[in-house]
Amino acid sequence: MPNVVGQKGQVVISKEIRDKLGVEPGWWALQMIVDGHLEIHFVPPEHNRSLLGSLAPYTDVVIQPGEEWDKAREKAGEAAAWERVKRWEQGS
């Protein structure tokens, strides 16, 4: 199933593959180079509920909504997704 790489380096994952893997919009696509080829691990979100304020009783750190908050959330989400991939690879 060859696909052409777009001008921005984008590659389309064919519908047949997405359907077989159950990949849906909003999932993380974690990419890594292994032995000279690309591996992509698709990780579903754990839930769609807001956790806003859930850690407030445990910290006095406050990050205001905006660019800093978005970066912190993205970094935390990526770290959590990679942790899930590691657990899957270890068979846990």
N, C-alpha and C positions, 0 to 999 in steps of 0.2 A: 504494500500500500504506500507507494511513494507520494510525497507531498512536496510542494515547492516552498522554500523558506521565503517569507515575506520581507519587505524592505526594512522592517524593524527587527528582523531576526525571529519573527514569530513562526511557529509550526502548529498546524492544526492536528489535534488528536482525533482520528476518525471516529465517527459515531459508533461504528461496530465495536471498536476497542473500548470506548467509553461505556457502552452498554454492557459489554462482557465484564468489565471491572466495577460497574455500578457507580462510576464517577459522575458527580452532579455539580452544578454551579456552586461556588463558595468553598469547594474543597481546596486544600493546599496541594501544590504540585512541587515536591522537593526534588531537586535535580543534583546529580553528582556524576563525576567522571570515574568510571571503573574499568580498568584494563583497556583504556583507549576508546571506550564507547560511553554513551550517555545512558544513565538509569534514571527513571522518574518514579518516585513513590507518591501515590495519591493518598492523602490523609483527610478523612472527613472531619468536619467540626464536631466537637464533643456535644455541643448543645447550641441552642439559639436563644438562650435566656440571657438577659443582662446581668452582669456581676457587679455593676456599678455600686460602689459603697460597701461591698461585702467584706473588704479587708480593713475598713475604717477603724474598727475597734482594736486592731493590732498594730497600727502605725500612725505616726503623725506626719508622714510625708504626703504632700498634696500636689498633684499635677493637674493644672488647669486644662480644660478641654482646648484642643488646638493641635498645632503641629507636633509639639513635644509629646503630648498624650498619644497621638497617632503613632509616632515612632516607637514609644515605649510599648504600646499594645502590639504592634507588628513584631517587635523583637521578642516579646514574651510568647506570642503565638507561634513564631517560627521555632523557638527553643522547645516549646511543648510538642510541636509536630515532630521534630527530630527525635525527641525522647520516645515518642510512640513508635517511630520507625525502628529505633534500637531495640525496644521491647519486642516488636514483632519478629525482628531478625533473630533474637535470642529465644524465640518460641514461648515467650511469656504471655 
